[in-house]
Amino acid sequence: MSDRADFRSDTMTVPTPAMRAAMSAADVGDDVWGEDPTVAELERAGAGALGKEAAVFTPSGTMANQLAIHVHCRPGDELICESRSHVFLYEGGAVARLSGTQIRTVEAASGFLDPAAIAAAVRSDDPHYPRSRLLVLENTHNMAGGRVLDVAGMAARSEVAKAHGMQVHVDGARLANAAVALGCSMAELTAAVDSTTLCLSKGLGAPVGSLLAGTAEFVYEARRARKAFGGAMRQAGVIAAAGLLALNDGPAALVGDHERARRLATGLAELPFGSVDVATTDTNIVMFDLHEPAGGRGAVRAAAEFVAHLAEHGVLAAPTTPFRVRFVLHRDLTDADVDRALAASAKFGG
C-alpha cells in the first residue's frame, strides 16, 4: 500500500511502464504539418472506436468540447445542456469566451434531460431569442455520480434535438466507462450524434490528451479551430503513443474500477452520518452525502471537514458541495485502498 490513496479523480493515474516505453520509442514528426505518424495512427484508431469518419487529437477534454461548440455554433447561438454539465460548470466560461455562445441549462436528477424537456427548452423562431443550435449530452455524467445513458436513450435525445434543427455533441470524457458498464461499444453509444469526445487521461490512464470525433468536414473545421485556440502540437507522437495504449488496453481495467466503486459505495452507505445511492453507482464515481440537520448546521461535519479527516489518514477525496464528497476509482487504486478509505471514513463518525 502506498502512503496515500488518491480518490480525487481518475486523472491521478501515472503512466504504466509500457506507456513510458512507448513514449520513448514513438515515431514522431511535426503534427502541425500533418507529419506525425503516431498522432495520425491514434486519430484513425480513435475515429474507428467512436464510429466516426475522423478524429483530431487535443491536449485536453475541455479543448475538445470547446472545439466542438465552436464549430457547431455561431456567436449569439445557444446550446442546451443539463445544469451540472462539465461544459457549463468546469470549463472556465470558455463557451462565452471563445465562441460567443449562450448556455441554457435544464435540471435533471439523472443528469440526462428527457426528450420532452429538450423540446421544451428549444427557443421559438423569433429575433428576440438566440437560436437553439446544439444539444450537449455528457455520458457518463460526472456530477450526477457517473450515471450512464444507454444506446436507446442517446438515440431518443438525438432524435428530438435534430427534429428541432439542432446538432448533438457528446462530452464523452468517460464514454469508455459508459460502454463497459452497458456492455456495448462506444460507437454504438455515439451512432446517433454529430460529434463526441473521449478523454484518454481519465479512466483510460494516459498522461494527457483527448480525442474529438465526427464527420471529416467537422474535424477539418475543428482542426482549424484547434490551431486558433493554441492546441496544435508539434512532435505530439510522444504523448499519442501513450494514448494509443490507453485506447486499446485501458477499457479492460474499467470493470475492476466499477466493481471497487460499488464496494466502496456499499460500505459508505452503512455509515450513520451519511448516505450513498448505491443503486445509481453505475461506473467509477461514488457520491457520498453527509447528513445535514433540518435545524441548521449544528454539530454536522461538513464535506470539507470530512475530506480533511480522510487526508489525515492518507485518503484523498474531493468535496463537490458543502455536504457532498466525490470518490473516483481508477486503475492505480486497489481493493486495499478501498478498505483504507472505508476504515478512515468509519473513524470520522466515532
C-alpha positions, 0 to 999 in steps of 0.5 A: 500500500502506498502512503496515500490513496488518491480518490480525487479523480481518475486523472491521478493515474501515472503512466504504466511502464509500457506507456513510458516505453512507448513514449520513448520509442514513438515515431514522431514528426511535426503534427502541425504539418500533418507529419506525425505518424503516431498522432495520425495512427491514434486519430484513425484508431480513435475515429474507428472506436467512436464510429466516426469518419475522423478524429483530431487529437487535443491536449485536453477534454475541455479543448475538445468540447470547446472545439466542438461548440465552436464549430457547431455554433455561431456567436449569439447561438445557444446550446442546451445542456443539463445544469451540472454539465462539465461544459457549463460548470468546469470549463472556465466560461470558455463557451462565452469566451471563445465562441460567443455562445449562450448556455441554457441549462435544464435540471435533471436528477439523472443528469440526462434531460428527457426528450420532452424537456429538450423540446421544451427548452428549444427557443421559438423562431423569433429575433428576440431569442438566440437560436437553439443550435446544439444539444450537449449530452455528457455520458457518463455524467460526472456530477450526477455520480457517473450515471450512464445513458444507454444506446436507446436513450442517446438515440431518443435525445438525438432524435428530438434535438435534430427534429428541432434543427439542432446538432448533438455533441457528446462530452464523452470524457468517460464514454469508455466507462459508459460502454463497459458498464452497458456492455456495448461499444462506444460507437454504438453509444455515439451512432446517433450524434454529430460529434463526441469526445473521449478523454484518454487521461481519465479512466483510460490512464494516459498522461494527457490528451483527448480525442474529438470525433465526427464527420471529416468536414467537422474535424477539418473545421475543428482542426482549424479551430484547434490551431486558433485556440493554441492546441496544435502540437508539434512532435505530439507522437510522444504523448499519442503513443501513450494514448494509443495504449490507453485506447486499446488496453485501458477499457479492460481495467474499467470493470475492476474500477466499477466493481471497487466503486460499488464496494466502496459505495456499499460500505459508505452507505452503512455509515450513520452520518451519511448516505450513498445511492448505491443503486445509481453507482453505475461506473467509477464515481461514488457520491457520498452525502453527509447528513445535514440537520433540518435545524441548521448546521449544528454539530454536522461535519461538513464535506470539507471537514470530512475530506480533511479527516480522510487526508489525515489518514492518507485518503484523498477525496474531493468535496463537490458541495458543502455536504457532498464528497466525490470518490473516483476509482481508477486503475492505480487504486486497489481493493486495499485502498478501498478498505483504507478509505472505508476504515478512515471514513468509519473513524470520522463518525466515532 
